[in-house]
Amino acid sequence: MIALAGEYSMFRVADRLLLTGHSHQAWPDVAVEGQLEAFEVAARDVDEKWAHALAKADEVRAGFRRFLGGDTAEIALGANTHELVVRFLSALDLSARPTLITTDGEFHTLRRQLARLAEAGVEVVRVPAEPVDTLAERLAAEVDDRTAAVLVSSVLFGNSRIVPGLATVADACDHRGAELLVDAYHALGVVPFSLDGIERAWVVGGGYKYLQLGEGNCFLRLPEHASALRPVITGWYAEFDTLDAAADPSRVAYGAGATRFAGSTYDPTSHYRAARVFRFHEEHGLTAEFLREVSTHQKDVLARRFDEHDLPADVVTRDRVTPLDGFGGFLALRSPIAGSLRARLTERGVLTDSRGEYLRFGPAPYLADRQLSDAVDALAEIVSNLH
């Protein structure tokens, strides 16, 4: 492992037990260079700043492509995945294909929006996420000629399980003419992402979590056939390339490529910050493969330390059936009092988080093994004091 803590001095990562790495990793110090550059360019160029800002956006797209295995597909950017998913959904013909298929283990962006669409009359089929090993097959079995799209994560945000076999879902979607949207947010930066077998999939994700980009940096990867779709939810940037052309009042125009899924005026500061952080990744060799190596080592440290304490399983336990390489970037501990344990850890200066019955320990590449062990030791002491 390499010593990185010194590159994150502003977040004081060496002095704090920041185990929320799966939710919000610290930013490297160089991120502030991007923040300042955005201001300097705006002050210097005023309204002419946009050419510079759009070039930064292209740097961000290139950064995301590296974590998508060097994929060359068009990429639309957004402040969050919700706005991108909504534009995607608005491009579907739900009158002809009224069914959306998803799982009951999706992040709140999909969970909430699809639940509200179901209330409004859209047919939403929720497939149980467990058992994860058969999830892809069970999703594929639900796809029929009424299916508009399948929406599923590559790594489940609640328990960190990697979803295997997504190519099976892609094949079913291709056969029936449905779309596949894969949420890769909890993969990028801890699990190398491959498009093998899912080349026609849409992929959504962002850099707020493992990539250390901060807020405002999300993307939608467009498959080649995306140019045939016309999102109903559309901002004026989606016709940016055609503003000088004579407008046809009878039909809304769209630009080429990813432009058709663009929104409207945005704050480009996040892209300056992200571009600088992506450059930091390259400067320090923080490739997808290396970050997976670090993540695997750190999860192993956490798991071994947890097992050494032999805590009562009715209070807190972990999945010991699934190999550690079957998980994403955090150690999920199951507990009926997960929220209470998280609160008590916070009081001791150990920052984790919880979702339902899962207490989540999220390491990051700037943390030392000693810090990981100290965090688990604090949990063990808390549990011991419960009895």
N, C-alpha and C positions, 0 to 999 in steps of 0.2 A: 504494500500500500504506500501511497505517497502522502506527505504531510501537507495538508491544504488549509489547516485552521487559520494560518497567518494571512490567507487571502480573504478572510471573512471577518476582519477585525471589527468592523462597524456593527456587526450583529453579535459580537462577543461570543462566538461559538465555543471558544476554549474555556470560557468561564460559566457557561450555562449548559444544562442538560436538555437540549432541544431535540426531543424525540417525536416531533410533528413533521418529519421529513416527507411523509406521504401526502401531507395536506399543504404545507408551505415551507419549502426549504429556504434557508438564508440566501441572500444575494451576495455574490462576491463584491468586494470593494470597488472593482472597476465599473460596476453597474452605474455608479454615480457619474462616471464620465459620460455615459449615454444620456442621463438625465440633463446634465449641464449642456451637452452639445445640442440637444433639442431646443433649449432656451436660447442659446447663442445664435443658432440658425434662424429661429423665429425673430429675434431682435434685429438681426442683420438684414434678413431678406423680407420680412413682413409677409405679405400675401404671396410672394414668390417662393416661399419656403417649400411649397408642395412638391416641386420636382425633386428636391433633396429628400423629403419625407418618403416619397414613393420609392426612391432608391433604397432607403432603409427597409421599407416593407419587403422589397425583393431580397435583401440580405436575410430577413427573418424567414421568408419562404425557403431559401436555400438551407438555413439551419434546420428547419423542420424536415426537409427532404433527407438530410443526412441521417436523421433518426428514424426515417421511414425506409431505411435501407438503400438510399440513393435513388428513390423513385423520382421519375421525371414528370409526373402528372401535374395538371394545373392545381393551384392551391388558392382558395379564398381565405382571407383573414377576417377576424372579428374580435371584438372586445371580450367575448365569452362564447362558450359553446352553445348556449341557449339561443342566441340570435342566429347562429349558423344552422342549428337543427330546425328552428322554426322556418327559415327560408327553404331548407330542404323539404320539410313536410308540406310547405305551401306549393311546391312544384309537383307534388304527386296528384294523380287523378283519383281522388277518393270517391268520386261518384261512380266510376267504373270499377274501381278496386277498393272497397270500403274497409278492408281489414289491415290493421297494423299488428305485428307480432313482436313481443319483447319478453323480458324475464322479470321476475319479482326481485331481482338483485341489482337493479340499475341505479346509477347515481340520481340525485334529486332532479337534475335537469330533465332527464327523460321521465323519471317516475311521476313527477308532478304534472308536466305538460301533457303526457299521454293520459294520465288520470282525468285531467280536465277535458281533454278531447273526448274521452269515453263518456263523461257526463253530458257532453254536447251531442252525443249520438254516434260518434265514430266507434266502430267495432275494434276493441283492443283485446288481443289474446295475450295473457300473461302466463308464461311457462315457468314453473318452479325452477329456480337456479340450482337447487340441490336435487340429486347428486350432480356435481359439476362435470364429472367424467362422461356423462351421457347427455349433457345439456345440448350440444350441437345437434346430435341425432334427433332429440326431441323437438328442437326448434324446426329442423328441416321437415319433420313429419307434419308440422302444422301448415306448411306453405302450400297454397293451392291457387287456383285462378282468380280468387277474390283478394289475394294478398297484394297490398301496395308495397309494403316494405317490412323487413325484419330489422330491428334495432337492438344491438347486443354489445356488451363490453368484451374486450379481449382479456382484461383482468378485472375481476369483480371488486368494487370499491370497498365493500363491507368486510370481506374476509381474506382479500388478497389472492384468491385462487385464480390461476391462469386458466382460461377457458380453452380446452383443446378442440381441434377438429373443425375450426370455422370454415374450412374449405368445403365441408359437407353442407353447411348452410348456404354457402355461395353457389354450389352446384344446384341445390334445390331452387334457389332464387332464379338462377339463369334458366333453368328448365321451365319455370312457370312465368317468367317475365316480370318478376318482382325485383325490387331494389334491396340491397343489403347495406346498412350503415353500421360500421364498427366504431365504438367509442374506445380509443386507444389512450385516453388521458392517464390511466394508471399503469400504462406500460412504458411510455416513452421516458427514457432516462434510467430505467431499472430492468426492463426486459426488451432485448433487441426485437424489433417489430419487422415481420416479413409479410410481404404481399403475395407470396407464392400461393397460388390456388384461390386467391381472393382479389385478383387484379381488377375485377369489375366493381369492387366495393367502394362505397364512400367511406372515408375515415375522418373522424372528428377527434380533436384533442387540443392540448394547450401546454403552456410552459409554466403555469403557476405552481405546480407541484414539484416534480423531480428535476425539471430543467432549470430552475432558479431564475426564470425570466421575470417574475413578478406579474402583477395583474395586467389585463388588457392584451394578452397575447395568445389567441386561440386560432385554430385553422380548420378548414374543411377541405379534404383532399377529394378532387373531382375525378371520377372515371371518364374514359373517353366519350361515352354516350351522354354525358351531362349537357352537351350543347343542344340536345333535343328538348330539354326541359325549360319551362318558363315559370320561375317562382312567382307566386302571387304577392308575397311579402317582399317588396323590392324597393331599395333606396335609389336616390338619383345618381349615386356613383355607378350603378349598374348600366347607365347609359353614358357614362363619362366619355367613352371613346367615340360616341356618335353625336355629341352635343352640337357640333358644327354642321351636321347634315340636316337637310330639310325634314322636319318632323311630320310623321303621318298620324294625324289625330285619331285615326280609327284603330291603331294598334300600338301597344307599348313596345319600344325598342330595347334591345339588350346588347351590351358589348360582347366582345369575343372572349373565349376562355373563361377564366375564373371571374372576370368582371361581372358576368350575369348573376353571380351570387354575392355581389358587393352590397354594402349598406350605404350609409351617408357620411357626412362630415364627422370626423373622429379626432381624438387627441393622439397625435403621432408620437408623443413622448415615450409611450410603452415600446414602440418599435426601435427607437434609438437605444433604449436600455437593453432590449432583447438582442439586438444586433451586436452590442458590445459583449454581452454575456456569451453569446454563441461563439464569438471570436476568442473569448477566454477559454471556452471548451477546447478549441483547436490548439491554443497555445499550451495547454496543460495535458493534452492527450486524453481528454475526457470523452472518449468515444462510447458508443452504445455498449460495445463488448466489454470495455474496461469498467464502465459503471456497473454493469451486471456482475462482474467479478467482485467488485467492492461490496455491492449490495448482498450478494450471496454470502460472502465472508461475514458481514455484519449481522445478518439474520442468524447465521450459525452461532455467533458469539452470544446473541440474545437468547436463542433457544437452549443452548447448552447451559447457560447460567440459570435460566428459568428451571430447567429440569433438575439441576443440582439442588435446588431449594425444596423440591418434592412437596409443593404446596397442595393443600386439599383440593381435589378435583371439583368438589361441589361449590367451591368458592371461585376458583380460576383454573383454567386448563388450556391446553392447546391441541390442535390437530396433529397427532403423531403418526397417523396412517399415511397421509400425503407427504411425499418427500419434500424437503425444503425447496428444491428446484421447481416444484409445482406451484410456488407462490410468487407474487410480484415483489414489491419493494418494502413491505412491512410485515411484522410479526403480529398476527391477530390472536389475541387471547380471549377465550370465551368465558364470560362471567355473568351471573344474574345481577350483579351489582357493578357492572362495568362503569357506569356513570359516577358512582360513588368512589370507586377506586381512582378514576381519573381526577376527581376533585381533590382527593387526599394526596395524590402524587403532586398536583399543582402546588398545594400548600408546602410541599417539601422541595419545591423548585425543579421538579421533573415534569416537563411539559409533554404530554401525550394527548390523545383524544379518544373518544369512544363513539361508536355508532350502534345503537341498540344493545345487543348482548356482547358486543366485541370491544375490548380495550385494545387500542392499536399503538404499537411501538414502531415508529418510523425513523430508522437511522438515516444518515446522510454521509457523503464521502469526507466531510470535514470533521467528523467525530472520531475520537480515539476509542479503542476497545475498552479502555478503563472506564470511559464515560458510559458506555453501553452497560457494562457490568454494574456500575454504581446505580444506574437507573433501575435495573432489575432487582438489585439488593434493596432498594427503597420500597419497591412493591412487596417483596417478601416480608419486610419488617411490618408494613401496613397490614398485610394479611395475617401475620402472626399475632398482631395486637387485637385482631377481631375476636379471638377466642379467649 
